[in-house]
Amino acid sequence: MRFEVLVEVSLRPGVADPQGQTIERSLPTLGFAGVHGVRVGKAIRFELEALDEPAARAEIADMCDRFLSNPVIEDTRVTVTATDPAR
């Protein structure tokens, strides 16, 4: 089976986010007032072939722990969607 995968990586609460702080400080000077709590993360999209969804999720979890994120300071949220086999 083929799956579309979205891995969203964000800094854990309490971890400093200098990029987010820079954006938050800059937005009011550009006329965007009232923005607070800016945090910067990353989104990783890919397709994965696996036997079934549990196998896909297990492989994705291993990817996240070993390469896609730093589990010490980052959290991940994974979305897995089976693709149309006719594609």
BAFI-3210 file (N, C-alpha, C; in Angstrom, 3 decimals, decimal comma, padded with zeros to 6 digits):
// residues 87
n [1|2|3|4|5|6|7|8|9|10|11|12|13|14|15|16|17|18|19|20|21|22|23|24|25|26|27|28|29|30|31|32|33|34|35|36|37|38|39|40|41|42|43|44|45|46|47|48|49|50|51|52|53|54|55|56|57|58|59|60|61|62|63|64|65|66|67|68|69|70|71|72|73|74|75|76|77|78|79|80|81|82|83|84|85|86|87]
n.u [000,846|000,353|001,109|000,363|002,254|002,487|004,624|004,766|006,867|007,686|009,015|009,377|007,296|008,660|011,198|013,557|012,795|014,256|013,796|010,998|010,640|011,925|010,277|007,872|008,563|008,981|006,597|004,704|005,964|005,477|002,862|001,173|-000,431|-001,008|-000,214|000,870|002,926|004,413|005,691|008,101|008,222|008,595|007,475|007,244|006,748|005,923|005,753|005,073|005,695|004,222|003,247|000,816|-001,207|-000,428|002,221|003,352|003,150|004,848|007,322|007,552|007,638|010,113|011,754|011,327|012,375|015,047|016,004|014,337|013,523|014,464|014,087|014,552|014,165|012,082|008,687|006,598|003,996|002,079|000,508|-001,151|-002,215|-003,927|-003,317|-004,994|-005,206|-005,368|-003,897]
n.v [-001,177|002,300|005,325|008,702|010,982|013,266|014,939|016,905|019,008|020,443|022,746|021,775|022,835|025,473|025,343|027,491|029,646|031,243|032,052|032,247|034,273|036,432|036,781|037,422|039,869|041,404|041,549|043,573|045,929|045,788|046,279|044,371|043,937|042,597|039,935|037,041|034,684|033,289|030,493|028,575|025,904|022,848|021,245|018,088|016,326|013,310|010,281|006,892|003,461|000,636|-002,364|-002,120|000,274|000,284|-000,723|001,249|003,473|002,641|002,596|005,295|006,463|005,511|006,796|009,466|009,498|008,856|010,568|012,652|014,410|015,938|014,239|015,068|017,828|018,414|017,967|015,720|015,498|013,286|012,629|010,250|009,069|006,835|006,337|006,552|003,521|003,397|005,396]
n.w [000,000|-000,560|001,074|001,880|003,667|006,313|008,325|011,057|012,717|015,769|018,185|021,569|024,333|026,263|025,185|023,808|021,078|018,817|016,131|015,991|017,891|016,635|014,379|015,684|016,897|014,616|013,119|014,095|013,189|010,553|010,362|011,421|014,040|017,357|017,287|018,900|020,673|018,669|017,049|015,379|013,108|011,255|008,259|006,840|003,980|002,339|000,339|001,153|000,913|002,310|004,097|005,518|007,368|010,183|009,951|008,365|010,090|012,162|010,859|010,162|012,711|013,572|011,675|012,441|015,069|014,579|012,566|011,360|013,358|016,495|019,230|021,829|022,074|020,378|019,284|017,449|015,024|013,289|010,229|008,403|005,322|003,305|-000,090|-003,259|-004,885|-007,628|-008,671]
ca.u [000,000|001,067|000,562|000,868|002,656|002,837|005,247|004,907|007,843|007,660|009,791|008,604|007,069|009,785|012,435|013,673|012,538|014,709|013,131|009,652|010,742|012,251|009,057|006,908|008,992|008,953|005,252|004,081|006,564|004,893|001,440|000,412|-000,451|-001,813|000,267|001,618|003,206|004,863|006,628|008,462|008,452|008,795|006,568|007,924|005,744|006,479|004,950|005,735|005,079|004,273|002,236|-000,447|-001,016|000,423|003,620|003,773|003,318|006,042|008,493|007,605|008,103|011,554|012,363|011,266|013,301|016,441|016,485|013,496|013,361|015,285|013,070|014,872|013,633|011,002|007,543|006,135|002,608|002,105|-000,747|-000,949|-003,407|-003,778|-003,578|-005,828|-004,355|-005,467|-002,995]
ca.v [000,000|003,570|006,298|010,068|011,235|014,623|014,982|018,277|019,037|021,721|022,763|021,485|024,006|025,808|025,412|028,800|029,674|032,548|032,422|032,685|035,563|037,444|037,021|038,106|041,263|042,092|041,700|044,883|046,976|045,639|046,576|043,220|044,029|041,610|038,562|036,607|033,251|032,729|029,369|028,116|024,466|022,406|020,216|017,171|015,538|012,283|009,073|005,715|002,164|-000,268|-003,423|-001,606|001,519|000,119|-000,861|002,585|004,319|002,184|003,061|006,752|006,759|005,265|007,903|010,678|009,367|008,721|011,515|013,793|015,340|015,714|013,953|015,710|019,193|018,598|017,073|015,460|015,090|012,548|012,348|009,214|008,890|005,869|006,941|005,792|002,546|003,565|006,480]
ca.w [000,000|-000,579|002,003|001,919|005,040|006,726|009,647|011,527|013,802|016,488|019,418|022,776|025,185|027,124|024,414|023,166|019,633|018,353|014,872|016,337|018,576|015,621|013,605|016,554|017,058|013,327|012,562|014,348|012,355|009,213|010,453|011,903|015,506|018,062|017,096|020,078|020,789|017,396|017,115|014,042|013,008|009,879|007,751|005,923|003,259|001,459|000,148|001,722|000,640|003,454|004,018|006,031|008,111|011,373|009,534|007,922|011,283|012,880|010,106|010,293|014,072|013,580|010,914|013,264|016,191|014,152|011,560|011,002|014,476|017,687|020,236|023,101|022,109|019,407|019,216|016,085|014,793|012,024|009,536|007,389|004,505|002,215|-001,400|-004,192|-005,577|-009,083|-009,095]
c.u [000,887|000,332|001,186|001,108|002,964|003,378|005,431|005,789|007,799|008,498|008,867|008,376|008,266|011,114|012,448|013,496|012,960|014,070|011,725|009,667|011,046|011,023|008,059|007,271|008,843|007,551|004,608|004,665|006,050|003,384|000,568|000,463|-001,255|-001,383|001,145|001,889|003,658|005,896|006,874|008,727|008,744|007,779|007,332|006,844|006,456|005,468|005,767|004,969|005,298|003,152|000,855|-000,153|-000,197|001,914|004,169|004,048|004,565|007,311|008,657|008,100|009,609|012,290|012,428|012,299|014,759|016,925|015,648|013,320|014,360|014,319|013,349|014,200|012,449|009,911|007,186|004,658|002,574|000,692|-000,438|-002,263|-003,122|-004,133|-004,411|-004,936|-004,387|-004,517|-001,736]
c.v [001,234|004,561|007,669|010,391|012,721|014,523|016,459|018,255|020,414|021,602|022,481|022,771|024,219|025,865|026,756|028,678|031,041|032,987|032,943|034,044|036,683|037,786|037,820|039,580|042,060|042,381|043,045|046,009|046,912|045,853|045,434|043,195|042,871|040,173|038,188|035,108|032,594|031,636|028,893|026,616|024,107|021,323|019,396|016,292|014,522|011,164|007,884|004,470|001,266|-001,293|-002,938|-000,355|001,338|-000,016|000,487|003,477|003,927|002,675|004,569|007,147|006,555|006,374|009,173|010,622|009,400|009,846|012,775|014,815|015,015|015,487|014,575|017,077|019,420|017,548|016,864|015,108|014,501|012,342|011,365|008,997|007,875|006,559|006,001|004,819|002,697|004,648|005,972]
c.w [000,000|000,319|001,768|003,383|005,218|008,140|009,990|012,771|014,448|017,753|020,597|023,565|026,107|026,414|023,681|021,662|019,093|017,038|015,149|017,005|017,595|014,799|014,429|016,748|015,766|012,815|012,873|013,499|010,921|009,214|010,931|013,425|016,098|017,876|018,283|020,006|019,506|017,652|015,692|014,096|011,568|009,538|006,716|005,303|002,373|001,286|000,630|001,313|001,842|003,320|004,442|006,854|009,393|011,019|009,077|009,124|012,082|012,174|010,214|011,682|014,186|012,832|011,759|014,382|015,756|013,257|011,399|012,115|015,572|018,841|021,603|023,200|021,182|019,580|017,757|016,096|013,391|011,511|008,412|006,659|003,407|000,913|-002,254|-004,964|-007,090|-009,595|-009,676]
res [m|r|f|e|v|l|v|e|v|s|l|r|p|g|v|a|d|p|q|g|q|t|i|e|r|s|l|p|t|l|g|f|a|g|v|h|g|v|r|v|g|k|a|i|r|f|e|l|e|a|l|d|e|p|a|a|r|a|e|i|a|d|m|c|d|r|f|l|s|n|p|v|i|e|d|t|r|v|t|v|t|a|t|d|p|a|r]
***
